[in-house]
Amino acid sequence: MSTAAIETRVSHIEVETSADEKRDKLGDLVDQMDNVKITDTDLVGLNGPEKIVKHPLQNSWTLWFFKNDKARSWEENQKPIITVNTVEDFWSLYNHIEVASKLPPGSDYSLFKEGIFPDWEDKRNQPGGRWIINLDKRQRAEHLDNYWLEILFFLIGEHADQYAFQVNGAVVNVRGKGDKLAIWLADATHGDSIIRIGKMLKERLGIDPGERIGFNIHNEEKSKSSSLKKQKFYV
């Protein structure tokens, strides 16, 4: 299925969920995962009583939620919500949870290909790095949710084209002082594909051409030597 068709299909699917219901669904997302289970009944009425035809994604994607619970380890705070493999299930999920800008400070959403844990230490992430987009708190209302949704479309729609093998996932960090969006790539040695994906992202998000974003290599970010903590690519 073409990426254009995916986005066209997504744009026409509407799941009626009030703001109050969304907050209730989020509630305690860690302890009430059943609230965001996706079933065919979520889509009843969208296409009439006939059999629902779903549109498969090229990859299955898992949404993770990080809750800042200081009584738990970082790994324990990372909780998988659900794995989706169709356009309709993705959109139903998105409409059952709170938007990123409404999450409490210290929370994260992550969307990764099925089987990849959203951590540097996952064997499929270790050789890679991430494009980083920083937003100060004044930009949250204007940009955060739109940027995050566009990034989600970039992932599930395989918009990296021939470089899609590089895209492992994405993370949004909601913080009191400012938020961060990151797109995680699999191999930091593929310079050409890294630069191309970075340019695609800037264009997709409508970031001013004069504003630079940087790519950090995981192994250098983890290094104790501050002299090595440098972004190796910019666009």
trRosetta pair geometry for C-beta under 8 A, 3 or more apart (Angstrom, degrees):
i j d omega theta_ij theta_ji phi_ij phi_ji
1 5 5.2 -114 179 82 90 129
1 6 5.9 107 125 -60 115 88
1 55 5.5 84 -97 -174 171 107
1 56 7.1 153 0 64 126 65
1 87 8.0 -95 110 -33 157 127
2 5 4.5 97 61 4 85 102
2 6 7.0 -142 99 -8 48 83
3 6 5.3 -46 -150 30 39 117
3 7 6.5 31 156 -13 68 102
3 157 4.0 83 -142 174 98 106
3 158 6.2 -133 -79 63 112 76
3 159 5.6 114 -148 -84 158 74
4 7 6.1 -59 -151 40 31 103
4 8 6.2 32 152 -20 66 109
5 8 5.5 -54 -144 38 33 113
5 9 6.1 33 157 -20 67 106
5 55 7.5 -151 130 -157 106 149
6 9 5.9 -60 -152 37 27 109
6 10 6.3 25 153 -19 64 108
6 55 6.8 -178 -109 127 70 137
6 57 7.7 70 -123 -106 134 76
6 87 5.5 -166 -149 -96 81 131
6 153 7.8 154 116 -154 114 85
6 156 7.1 -168 172 118 145 94
6 157 4.8 -178 80 -111 145 93
7 10 5.5 -50 -142 37 35 113
7 11 6.2 38 158 -25 66 105
7 153 6.1 52 -98 -157 104 126
7 157 6.2 9 -48 -98 93 147
8 11 5.9 -55 -149 31 28 111
8 12 6.9 12 157 -9 60 110
9 12 6.3 -74 -158 40 30 102
9 13 6.7 26 153 -26 68 108
9 55 5.6 35 132 12 174 157
9 87 5.2 57 101 126 128 158
9 88 7.8 -73 149 -62 118 75
10 13 6.0 -61 -149 26 34 108
10 87 5.7 -117 -69 -175 86 112
10 90 7.6 -41 -110 87 115 113
10 91 5.4 175 -140 -75 83 129
10 153 7.3 -153 61 -110 167 105
13 43 7.8 -39 -151 -127 115 103
13 46 6.3 23 -139 -161 78 144
13 87 7.6 158 -8 133 149 98
13 88 6.2 -175 -120 -120 159 72
13 91 4.8 89 91 111 135 159
13 92 7.8 -73 152 -54 132 71
14 46 7.3 171 53 -117 63 106
15 42 6.5 -7 -127 171 127 98
15 43 7.8 -63 -93 -93 101 60
15 46 7.9 -37 -82 -72 66 130
15 91 6.8 157 -13 134 117 90
15 92 5.5 118 -67 -120 153 62
15 95 3.9 140 65 95 121 157
15 96 7.3 -43 122 -50 149 75
17 21 4.9 -126 -170 89 79 126
17 22 5.6 97 138 -62 114 86
17 25 7.4 -14 -168 -16 135 144
17 95 5.2 147 15 159 131 93
17 96 6.4 -169 -93 -96 164 46
18 21 4.6 97 54 6 79 102
18 22 7.0 -138 97 -7 43 85
19 22 5.6 -52 -151 32 33 113
19 23 6.6 31 153 -17 65 102
20 23 5.8 -55 -152 35 34 109
20 24 6.4 33 150 -18 66 106
21 24 5.5 -55 -149 38 35 113
21 25 6.2 39 151 -24 67 103
22 25 5.5 -51 -148 33 32 113
22 26 6.5 30 154 -16 65 102
22 95 8.0 -96 -97 174 107 51
22 96 7.4 173 -119 -176 71 26
22 97 7.0 61 -158 151 89 13
22 98 5.4 119 155 -88 105 64
22 99 8.0 11 170 -11 148 73
23 26 5.7 -52 -149 37 34 109
23 27 7.2 90 147 -60 56 60
23 98 6.5 59 -94 -85 50 116
23 102 7.8 -99 -92 154 87 137
24 27 5.6 13 -171 -52 38 108
24 35 7.8 -152 127 -152 76 143
25 29 8.0 38 136 -96 64 86
25 35 4.9 170 -147 152 70 125
25 36 6.4 95 180 -70 110 87
25 96 5.2 -147 -175 173 158 73
25 97 6.2 -122 116 -94 120 43
25 98 7.5 174 77 -38 95 74
26 29 5.4 -38 -162 -58 57 104
26 97 6.0 93 -83 -154 85 66
26 98 4.2 2 -64 -18 143 115
26 102 7.9 -149 -34 110 168 112
26 103 7.9 -151 -155 -103 144 72
27 32 5.7 10 80 37 124 146
27 35 7.1 119 30 -21 119 171
28 31 4.4 2 121 37 119 107
28 32 5.6 100 76 1 78 104
29 32 6.7 -78 -123 57 22 82
29 33 7.5 63 174 -86 59 57
29 35 7.8 -105 -121 58 59 124
29 36 7.6 19 -143 -13 91 133
29 65 4.9 -50 117 116 139 169
29 67 6.9 175 60 -62 98 121
29 79 7.2 159 119 81 91 135
29 81 6.9 -36 175 -102 112 109
29 97 7.2 49 -113 -132 131 108
30 33 7.8 -22 -179 -55 21 86
30 65 6.9 -138 -71 94 71 118
30 67 5.1 -74 -42 2 128 148
30 69 7.7 -33 -14 -23 169 138
30 79 5.0 157 -122 -16 80 165
32 35 4.8 35 138 -12 104 118
33 36 6.6 -71 -170 42 51 92
33 37 7.4 73 138 -51 74 86
33 79 7.6 -133 -81 159 114 121
33 81 6.4 -174 -136 -144 92 54
33 82 7.5 149 -174 -56 99 85
34 37 5.5 -24 -157 -13 50 118
35 96 7.1 170 138 168 81 116
36 81 5.6 -18 85 179 145 109
36 82 5.9 -137 116 -16 103 129
36 93 6.1 63 179 -138 107 77
36 96 4.8 147 -123 115 82 133
36 97 6.0 18 -106 -61 137 98
37 82 6.7 159 -108 -96 45 135
38 42 5.8 -66 -152 12 68 152
38 82 6.4 121 -2 163 102 158
38 84 6.9 46 20 -102 156 100
38 89 4.7 111 129 -145 160 88
38 92 5.0 113 -130 96 114 130
38 93 5.8 -59 -61 -62 127 85
38 96 7.8 -151 -82 -4 83 150
39 42 5.7 127 62 -11 60 93
40 43 6.0 -68 -165 42 50 102
40 44 6.9 73 139 -50 74 87
40 52 5.6 -180 -150 28 104 143
41 44 5.2 -23 -150 -8 48 120
42 92 4.6 77 131 -151 143 137
42 96 7.9 -54 -136 -60 138 125
43 46 4.9 -63 -173 25 74 128
43 47 6.9 13 153 9 103 101
43 52 5.4 85 101 -125 131 149
43 88 5.8 12 -91 179 147 127
43 92 6.5 -80 -61 -77 92 132
44 49 7.7 27 -156 -107 91 52
44 52 7.7 -92 -81 -57 53 126
45 48 7.6 43 -136 -81 23 21
46 52 7.8 53 65 -119 104 111
47 50 6.6 -85 130 63 97 89
47 52 5.6 129 49 -114 137 72
47 53 7.3 -163 -173 26 168 77
52 88 7.3 164 168 159 121 174
54 86 4.0 -8 167 -162 120 155
54 87 7.1 176 -172 44 76 75
54 88 4.9 -104 -126 25 92 127
54 89 7.1 30 -149 -22 137 92
55 86 5.8 122 66 -164 46 88
55 87 4.4 0 72 16 108 118
55 88 6.7 117 28 -19 80 89
56 85 6.1 -11 -146 146 80 88
56 86 5.5 -56 -98 -100 41 76
56 87 8.0 -38 5 -11 3 78
57 60 6.9 132 75 -85 116 37
57 61 6.9 -45 111 -6 162 102
57 84 7.3 72 4 121 139 83
57 85 5.4 -135 40 -167 99 48
57 86 6.2 -158 -13 -98 84 19
57 87 6.6 138 -62 -55 87 62
57 90 7.1 81 -51 -35 136 132
57 156 5.3 -68 -129 -167 135 90
58 158 5.1 22 29 -46 144 140
58 164 7.6 6 97 159 149 155
59 85 7.8 -114 128 -125 32 80
59 113 5.2 -49 164 -127 139 99
59 114 7.1 -167 168 11 89 91
59 156 7.7 -133 61 -130 88 55
59 158 7.5 127 4 -73 102 104
60 83 5.3 33 165 171 112 110
60 84 6.9 176 -156 86 72 33
60 85 4.2 -34 -102 -86 87 100
60 113 7.2 89 77 -162 58 62
60 114 4.0 10 94 -22 105 134
61 83 6.8 170 85 -152 32 68
61 84 5.8 -19 62 59 84 82
61 85 7.6 155 17 -83 65 51
61 90 7.2 40 58 -101 123 113
61 111 5.4 18 172 -179 120 97
61 112 6.9 162 -154 84 74 24
61 113 6.2 -56 -104 -102 65 37
61 114 6.6 -112 -86 -41 14 76
61 155 6.6 96 -111 134 147 122
61 156 5.9 -83 -10 -91 151 93
61 169 7.7 142 -146 -111 97 91
62 80 5.4 -36 179 -142 121 110
62 81 7.7 151 180 48 72 69
62 82 7.3 -163 -142 103 65 29
62 83 4.4 -32 -90 -94 79 84
62 111 7.2 169 82 -149 41 52
62 112 5.8 -21 59 65 90 76
62 113 7.6 26 15 124 86 15
62 114 5.3 109 -29 -101 103 60
62 115 7.9 148 -7 -3 132 36
62 116 7.8 179 39 53 117 70
63 80 7.4 114 80 -161 48 61
63 81 4.5 -33 93 49 99 119
63 82 6.1 11 42 53 102 67
63 83 7.9 -174 13 -86 66 36
63 84 7.4 31 -14 -1 102 106
63 93 6.4 169 -1 158 150 140
63 97 7.8 -162 148 -2 153 162
63 109 6.7 -26 -165 -166 95 96
63 110 7.3 149 -159 81 46 51
63 111 5.4 -20 -100 -98 67 80
64 78 5.6 -3 -178 -171 128 88
64 79 6.6 149 -159 76 73 39
64 80 5.5 -46 -99 -98 77 52
64 81 6.6 -175 -103 -3 20 85
64 108 7.6 0 107 109 95 99
64 109 7.1 142 78 -165 59 46
64 110 4.1 -9 57 59 110 101
64 111 7.5 -168 18 -74 76 32
64 112 6.9 12 -6 12 118 104
64 118 5.3 -141 47 -1 156 135
65 78 7.9 155 79 -153 37 45
65 79 5.3 -25 63 66 84 94
65 81 5.5 74 -13 -54 105 110
65 107 7.2 -20 -171 -168 84 102
65 108 7.3 158 -159 84 39 61
65 109 6.2 -18 -103 -105 64 64
65 110 7.9 -157 -66 23 24 76
66 77 5.4 53 -157 132 75 100
66 78 5.4 -20 -95 -96 86 64
66 79 7.5 160 -88 19 35 73
66 107 6.1 157 83 -160 74 51
66 108 3.7 23 37 45 122 100
66 109 7.7 -138 17 -62 82 22
66 110 7.1 62 -23 -11 104 107
67 77 5.5 -137 63 -161 63 91
67 79 7.0 9 3 7 103 120
67 107 6.3 -4 -107 -113 46 90
68 77 6.8 44 -99 -159 25 147
68 104 7.5 -120 31 103 112 108
68 105 7.7 -25 13 112 153 57
68 106 3.2 -26 -27 146 156 126
68 107 6.3 -103 -13 -67 96 54
69 72 4.6 40 95 21 109 108
69 76 7.8 -79 73 106 115 102
69 77 5.5 179 38 -105 88 105
72 76 3.9 -121 178 94 113 125
72 77 5.1 144 96 -58 120 81
73 76 4.6 94 53 7 78 104
73 77 7.0 -142 94 -8 41 88
74 77 5.8 -59 -152 34 31 112
74 78 7.1 31 151 -22 63 101
75 78 6.0 -54 -158 26 36 110
75 119 7.4 -3 -101 -73 85 152
78 110 7.6 -8 -145 25 106 137
78 117 7.3 84 126 -167 151 93
78 118 6.3 -166 -147 55 136 103
78 119 7.4 -95 -41 -51 169 107
80 83 7.3 -6 178 -47 122 85
81 93 7.4 119 120 -161 126 120
81 97 7.4 -8 -157 -76 160 145
82 93 6.0 -147 68 -114 130 131
83 114 5.3 56 -143 -102 132 110
84 89 4.1 -178 -144 112 104 110
84 90 4.6 147 126 -73 153 67
84 93 5.7 -113 -58 -10 140 144
85 89 6.8 24 43 52 47 142
86 89 4.6 89 58 9 89 102
86 90 6.9 -150 91 -7 46 86
87 90 5.8 -58 -154 35 30 113
87 91 6.4 21 156 -14 67 108
87 156 7.4 132 -104 145 67 131
88 91 6.0 -58 -147 39 30 105
88 92 6.2 31 155 -19 65 108
89 92 5.7 -52 -142 38 31 112
89 93 6.3 36 156 -21 63 105
90 93 5.8 -59 -154 35 28 112
90 94 6.4 28 153 -21 65 106
90 152 7.7 161 179 164 122 117
90 156 5.8 51 -114 -126 165 167
91 94 5.5 -49 -145 34 35 114
91 95 6.4 25 158 -11 65 108
92 95 6.1 -64 -150 43 29 104
92 96 6.4 26 153 -22 64 112
93 96 5.8 -66 -150 34 31 110
93 97 6.7 4 164 -3 67 111
94 97 6.8 -75 -150 41 27 95
94 149 7.6 82 -157 -118 141 96
94 152 7.4 121 -95 140 130 165
98 102 4.6 -112 175 84 116 118
98 103 6.1 145 101 -70 123 69
99 102 5.3 81 63 11 77 105
99 103 8.0 -123 101 -26 43 82
99 145 4.7 2 180 -116 126 124
99 148 7.9 143 -169 66 81 138
100 103 5.8 -38 -161 0 43 117
100 109 5.9 -101 -99 12 99 128
100 144 5.6 -129 93 148 116 110
100 145 5.7 177 42 -94 93 67
100 148 4.9 113 -5 -18 146 169
100 172 4.9 -34 -136 121 146 151
100 174 6.0 -177 174 -65 84 119
100 179 7.7 100 145 -155 118 147
101 140 5.3 132 -131 167 104 98
101 141 6.6 106 -160 -96 149 44
101 144 4.8 131 -75 79 97 130
101 145 5.1 -64 -11 -46 114 102
101 174 7.4 166 -114 -118 27 125
103 107 4.0 -120 162 76 123 140
103 109 7.4 -157 -54 -32 156 97
103 174 4.6 144 78 31 113 162
104 107 5.4 97 64 -21 67 121
104 174 7.5 126 90 104 28 129
105 174 6.0 -128 -116 127 42 87
105 175 5.7 63 -155 -150 92 30
105 176 4.3 26 -136 -56 154 79
106 174 7.3 -32 32 86 24 80
106 175 6.9 77 -65 -108 41 63
106 176 7.9 10 -38 -27 76 89
107 174 5.1 -1 64 50 81 115
108 118 8.0 -173 129 125 135 150
108 171 5.9 -11 -171 -169 120 99
108 172 6.4 162 -153 81 66 53
108 173 5.2 -22 -100 -101 98 60
108 174 7.0 -172 -83 14 43 76
109 148 7.3 68 67 -162 132 136
109 171 7.3 169 89 -151 50 52
109 172 5.1 11 52 48 91 101
110 118 3.9 3 167 -97 164 161
110 169 6.2 40 176 154 91 131
110 170 7.1 -180 -150 92 59 44
110 171 4.6 -14 -103 -103 88 81
110 172 7.8 -165 -75 23 47 60
111 152 6.0 78 20 -116 165 87
111 155 6.0 147 110 80 123 166
111 156 8.0 -57 158 -48 141 96
111 169 5.6 -171 97 -156 51 93
111 170 5.6 4 54 53 90 85
112 116 4.3 -120 159 83 126 106
112 117 7.5 96 79 -163 163 2
112 118 5.3 -161 -32 -73 137 85
112 168 6.0 -6 -145 151 93 79
112 169 3.1 -37 -101 -80 69 150
112 170 7.9 -176 -73 23 61 44
112 184 7.5 -12 -107 55 100 134
113 116 5.1 59 66 8 80 123
113 167 8.0 122 -38 112 115 73
113 168 6.0 -96 13 -158 108 52
113 169 6.2 -128 -1 -60 66 92
115 124 7.7 74 114 -3 94 152
116 122 5.6 99 -162 152 71 156
116 124 5.1 -87 -111 71 106 134
116 125 6.6 114 -167 -44 111 99
116 168 5.4 -154 176 -173 168 104
116 169 6.1 -165 95 -24 133 128
117 121 7.8 -25 86 75 122 80
117 122 4.4 175 54 -78 86 124
117 125 7.9 -95 72 -3 67 131
118 122 7.7 29 -33 -14 7 139
118 169 6.3 -103 -103 103 91 152
118 171 6.1 123 -167 -82 128 116
118 184 7.8 179 -140 -10 75 158
119 122 5.3 118 66 -22 80 92
119 125 6.7 165 87 52 44 154
120 125 5.7 -136 -140 120 29 123
120 126 6.7 81 166 -100 66 55
120 218 4.6 162 -139 -163 107 123
120 221 7.5 -140 -101 76 147 117
120 222 6.2 162 144 -60 161 126
121 125 7.4 28 50 69 20 114
121 126 6.7 27 -146 -80 26 97
122 125 4.3 68 66 13 96 109
122 126 6.9 -151 83 -32 45 80
123 126 5.8 -29 -141 2 33 121
124 168 6.1 152 131 -122 106 129
124 186 6.3 -49 172 -131 79 100
125 128 5.5 -84 -163 41 49 115
125 168 6.0 161 -91 138 81 171
125 184 6.2 -26 -129 175 105 133
125 186 7.3 -96 -106 -122 38 55
125 218 6.5 113 149 -69 89 165
126 218 6.5 -138 -151 91 32 145
126 219 7.4 56 -180 -64 70 96
127 186 6.8 24 74 156 97 61
127 187 5.1 -3 115 -116 116 63
127 188 6.3 -149 152 15 65 84
127 189 7.2 -43 169 -3 110 100
127 218 7.9 86 98 43 7 121
127 219 8.0 -3 -127 -29 33 118
128 166 7.8 141 -124 -168 123 77
128 168 6.6 -179 35 -6 172 135
128 184 6.3 84 117 176 138 80
128 185 4.8 -167 -163 96 119 60
128 186 4.7 -121 -74 179 132 11
128 187 5.6 -43 -89 -43 80 19
128 188 5.3 141 -148 -39 31 81
128 217 7.7 -152 142 -142 31 63
128 218 6.0 55 81 -7 57 121
129 184 7.6 -163 109 -145 25 61
129 185 6.0 -6 62 56 64 97
129 188 4.3 75 -13 -92 112 114
129 194 7.5 25 62 -126 117 131
129 215 5.6 80 120 167 129 91
129 216 5.4 -165 -168 97 106 46
129 217 4.1 -63 -86 -105 129 41
129 218 5.4 -148 -95 -20 56 71
129 221 7.9 136 -132 -12 87 117
129 232 7.6 -91 -119 35 174 112
130 171 7.9 -22 -144 29 148 108
130 182 4.3 18 168 -178 133 112
130 183 6.2 157 -157 72 77 40
130 184 4.8 -32 -96 -96 98 60
130 185 6.8 170 -92 13 40 75
130 215 6.9 -178 92 -150 29 66
130 216 5.7 -10 57 57 78 89
130 218 7.3 77 -9 -65 92 84
131 182 6.6 160 79 -153 50 58
131 183 4.6 0 50 50 103 98
131 185 7.3 66 -15 -19 88 111
131 194 7.9 164 -60 -168 100 82
131 197 7.0 -146 -30 114 141 103
131 198 5.3 174 -108 -103 135 85
131 201 6.0 141 120 35 159 165
131 213 6.1 49 -174 135 96 122
131 214 7.5 171 -144 98 59 30
131 215 5.1 -35 -89 -96 64 81
132 180 6.3 -22 -162 -167 96 107
132 181 7.4 146 -157 81 47 51
132 182 5.1 -13 -101 -101 68 90
132 213 6.6 -171 75 -174 52 95
132 214 6.1 -15 49 72 98 76
132 215 7.5 157 6 -104 79 30
132 216 6.1 29 -17 -1 124 110
132 231 7.8 -113 32 -104 115 127
133 147 6.8 -140 106 -176 150 145
133 180 7.0 149 78 -159 52 56
133 181 4.4 -11 60 61 105 100
133 182 7.4 -169 22 -74 70 43
133 201 7.8 -142 -49 149 128 127
133 205 7.3 -65 -114 139 162 176
133 207 7.5 -125 -127 -84 123 143
133 213 5.6 -28 -89 -125 74 132
134 178 6.3 31 -178 146 92 129
134 179 7.7 156 -158 87 50 47
134 180 5.5 -20 -105 -105 64 82
135 139 4.2 -122 -168 84 101 126
135 140 6.4 129 130 -73 126 56
135 143 5.8 -159 -122 81 141 125
135 144 6.0 -165 83 -79 164 86
135 147 7.6 -175 -51 21 141 158
135 178 6.0 -178 93 -172 50 88
135 179 4.7 -10 64 63 105 91
135 180 7.2 -171 23 -79 75 34
135 181 7.3 46 -9 -6 110 98
136 139 5.5 93 57 7 63 102
136 177 7.8 -57 -144 153 71 62
136 178 4.5 -54 -121 -109 43 115
137 140 5.5 -17 -161 -18 48 119
137 176 7.2 -14 -85 163 135 40
137 177 6.5 -112 -37 177 115 22
137 178 5.5 -103 -39 -86 69 55
137 179 7.4 110 -92 -14 54 84
139 142 5.6 -75 -158 53 55 105
139 143 4.8 -15 167 27 97 121
139 144 7.0 121 120 -43 78 83
139 179 7.8 -125 81 40 96 105
140 143 7.3 -86 -125 52 11 75
140 144 4.7 -2 -151 -17 57 133
140 179 5.9 107 -99 -5 94 131
141 144 7.5 20 -39 18 12 102
142 146 8.0 -48 145 18 47 125
143 146 5.9 -84 -155 51 41 105
143 147 5.2 34 163 -24 85 116
144 147 6.0 -63 -146 37 22 108
144 148 6.2 17 161 -17 63 110
144 172 7.3 104 -172 -161 96 131
144 174 7.8 70 -167 -103 147 92
144 179 5.5 32 -111 75 124 162
144 181 7.8 173 -141 -51 69 115
145 148 5.8 -55 -143 37 30 110
145 149 6.3 27 160 -16 65 108
146 149 6.0 -58 -146 39 28 107
146 150 6.2 27 156 -17 64 109
147 150 5.8 -60 -148 38 28 110
147 151 6.3 28 154 -20 65 107
147 181 5.7 -120 133 -41 125 165
147 205 5.4 33 -123 -135 86 118
148 151 5.7 -55 -149 36 31 112
148 152 6.5 35 151 -21 64 103
148 172 5.0 -7 -108 -68 121 149
148 181 6.4 -147 -85 -109 73 124
149 152 5.5 -49 -149 33 35 114
149 153 6.5 36 151 -17 64 102
150 153 5.6 -51 -151 37 34 113
150 154 6.4 43 147 -26 64 103
150 204 5.6 161 166 145 121 105
150 205 5.7 152 95 -92 149 70
151 154 5.2 -47 -149 30 36 118
151 155 6.6 35 152 -19 64 101
151 170 4.9 172 153 -175 124 168
151 172 7.9 151 59 -59 146 104
151 181 6.3 -168 -40 -176 159 129
151 183 6.4 -143 -150 -80 117 105
151 201 7.5 26 -105 -136 87 103
151 205 7.7 13 -58 -76 84 112
152 155 5.8 -55 -153 34 33 110
152 156 6.3 9 162 -1 69 109
152 170 7.2 -130 -77 59 54 139
153 156 6.5 -62 -133 47 28 93
153 157 5.3 11 173 -3 67 125
153 159 7.2 47 127 -26 76 134
154 157 6.5 -62 -126 49 13 101
154 159 4.6 -80 -145 41 62 129
154 160 7.3 68 172 -40 91 80
154 167 7.8 -147 133 -139 93 155
154 170 7.9 83 71 -44 110 148
154 183 7.6 -41 100 -115 139 137
154 200 7.5 132 -143 132 123 113
154 201 6.9 38 -133 -103 166 77
154 204 6.0 86 -81 143 120 172
155 158 7.9 12 166 -66 29 38
155 159 7.9 -33 -30 21 17 94
155 167 6.2 -165 -121 153 74 133
155 169 6.9 39 -128 -131 142 41
155 170 6.0 -124 -55 -3 135 117
158 161 7.2 106 143 -74 84 28
158 164 4.6 1 -155 -113 90 145
159 164 7.9 129 53 -91 28 98
159 200 6.6 163 131 170 104 134
159 204 7.2 78 135 -86 156 146
160 163 4.3 -93 161 82 105 88
160 164 4.5 150 72 -81 101 55
160 166 6.4 -123 157 53 155 100
160 167 5.1 167 -1 -28 150 127
160 193 7.9 56 179 -172 118 99
160 196 7.9 105 -156 111 84 102
160 197 5.4 -3 -124 -108 113 101
160 200 6.6 165 -106 65 63 166
161 164 6.4 -172 68 -35 13 95
163 166 4.9 -22 171 15 85 122
163 167 7.4 86 125 -26 81 93
163 190 8.0 161 -140 137 103 137
163 193 4.2 160 -130 -151 122 107
163 196 5.9 163 -30 85 158 124
163 197 5.7 -134 118 -61 145 102
164 167 5.7 -53 -157 25 50 111
165 186 6.9 -72 141 30 69 145
166 185 4.6 -7 164 -153 98 98
166 186 5.2 -143 -149 26 45 94
166 187 6.5 -95 -123 34 85 84
166 190 6.3 -125 -100 75 125 145
166 193 5.1 169 -47 140 154 134
166 194 7.4 -152 -172 -75 151 59
166 197 6.4 -124 92 -47 138 149
167 183 6.9 -42 -134 177 94 103
167 184 7.6 102 -160 81 52 58
167 185 6.3 -41 -93 -107 43 67
167 186 7.5 -42 10 -19 10 95
167 197 7.1 170 -72 -134 98 142
168 184 4.6 -57 65 107 107 103
168 185 6.6 150 5 -131 93 13
168 186 5.2 128 -48 -70 107 80
169 183 7.9 -166 106 -153 35 52
169 184 5.0 5 62 47 72 117
170 181 7.0 0 -178 -175 108 86
170 182 6.5 171 -154 90 63 52
170 183 4.9 -22 -102 -106 96 62
170 184 6.5 -165 -82 9 37 81
171 180 7.9 10 106 107 94 91
171 181 7.4 170 88 -152 53 44
171 182 4.9 -2 54 56 94 100
171 184 7.0 56 -7 -30 99 111
172 179 6.8 3 -176 178 87 113
172 180 7.4 168 -154 88 46 50
172 181 5.2 -12 -105 -103 77 76
172 182 8.0 -179 -78 21 36 67
173 179 6.2 171 88 -159 64 64
173 180 4.4 7 49 54 111 95
173 181 7.8 -154 23 -69 71 33
173 182 7.7 33 -7 -1 103 107
174 179 5.4 -14 -115 -113 48 107
175 178 6.0 -2 78 66 107 42
175 179 6.0 167 30 -91 77 48
175 180 7.2 25 7 0 120 92
183 197 7.2 -148 117 151 139 120
183 201 6.3 -143 3 -94 154 147
185 188 7.1 119 92 -78 108 58
185 190 7.8 -125 157 60 128 111
185 193 7.6 160 -160 116 138 105
185 194 6.1 164 90 -106 172 84
185 197 6.6 146 -87 66 131 162
185 215 7.8 -11 22 -150 131 121
187 190 4.9 68 96 -4 107 108
188 194 7.1 47 -141 -77 50 144
188 215 7.9 161 -132 148 94 117
188 217 4.5 74 -144 -121 160 100
188 218 7.3 -152 -40 16 135 80
188 219 7.7 -131 27 18 152 101
188 232 7.4 79 -178 53 114 143
190 193 4.3 -5 139 35 117 114
190 194 6.0 140 95 -26 74 89
191 194 5.5 -59 -146 34 31 114
191 195 6.3 26 162 -15 68 106
191 233 7.0 174 -143 -88 81 128
192 195 6.1 -59 -152 37 28 107
192 196 6.3 25 154 -17 64 110
193 196 5.6 -55 -143 39 34 112
193 197 6.1 33 158 -19 68 106
194 197 6.1 -58 -149 37 26 107
194 198 6.4 28 153 -20 62 109
194 215 5.7 73 177 -145 119 172
194 233 5.4 170 129 -13 126 176
195 198 5.6 -55 -149 35 31 115
195 199 6.5 30 155 -18 65 105
195 233 6.1 -132 -78 -164 77 129
195 235 6.2 139 -153 -73 69 116
196 199 5.9 -56 -152 36 32 109
196 200 6.4 35 150 -22 65 105
197 200 5.4 -51 -149 34 35 116
197 201 6.4 37 154 -21 66 104
198 201 5.8 -54 -150 33 31 111
198 202 6.6 30 154 -18 64 104
198 213 6.5 -167 -161 82 104 108
198 215 6.2 -88 -78 -53 132 117
198 233 6.6 -162 -33 133 157 120
198 234 7.9 175 165 173 158 20
198 235 3.9 150 127 4 121 141
199 202 5.8 -52 -147 35 33 111
199 203 6.3 30 156 -15 65 108
199 235 5.2 -134 -69 -165 67 149
200 203 6.0 -63 -152 40 28 108
200 204 6.0 25 155 -20 67 111
201 204 5.7 -56 -141 37 29 110
201 205 6.1 12 165 -5 66 112
201 207 7.8 19 124 8 75 129
201 213 7.5 -78 97 68 122 155
202 205 6.3 -66 -142 46 24 99
202 207 4.5 -84 -150 54 75 115
202 209 7.4 94 153 -102 131 53
202 213 6.5 -168 -80 16 104 124
202 235 5.9 -138 -21 115 140 117
203 206 7.6 27 -180 -72 29 36
207 211 5.5 -108 168 73 98 119
207 213 6.8 10 146 -31 168 120
208 211 4.4 82 69 -1 95 107
212 234 4.9 4 -173 -175 121 115
212 235 6.8 159 -146 81 73 31
213 234 7.1 162 80 -150 37 67
213 235 6.2 -14 56 59 83 81
214 231 3.3 -9 176 -168 126 163
214 233 6.9 143 -159 83 59 55
214 234 5.2 -28 -100 -97 72 80
215 231 5.8 121 60 -165 42 94
215 232 6.3 -58 88 59 94 73
215 233 3.9 3 40 61 124 104
215 234 7.3 -146 11 -69 81 36
216 220 7.0 -138 -174 75 77 104
216 221 5.2 59 161 -60 123 119
216 229 7.9 -1 -143 -166 113 70
216 231 5.3 -65 -77 -103 66 77
216 232 7.7 111 -125 10 28 80
217 220 4.4 63 76 16 101 111
217 221 6.8 -177 84 -14 48 86
217 232 5.7 28 -24 3 113 128
218 221 5.7 -59 -148 35 31 111
218 222 6.3 23 159 -15 67 109
219 222 5.9 -57 -147 39 31 109
219 223 6.8 49 150 -42 61 96
220 223 5.4 -32 -151 6 39 121
220 228 4.8 -137 -151 149 90 96
220 229 6.0 158 148 -102 88 41
220 230 6.8 -65 157 41 141 60
220 232 7.4 118 20 -35 160 113
221 229 6.0 76 -115 -130 45 89
223 228 4.4 -16 83 80 152 136
223 229 6.6 -155 64 -61 98 78
225 228 4.6 67 88 4 103 108
225 229 7.6 -177 98 -20 57 83
226 229 5.5 -49 -155 19 47 116
227 230 7.8 -19 162 -30 43 110
231 234 6.4 82 122 -66 122 86
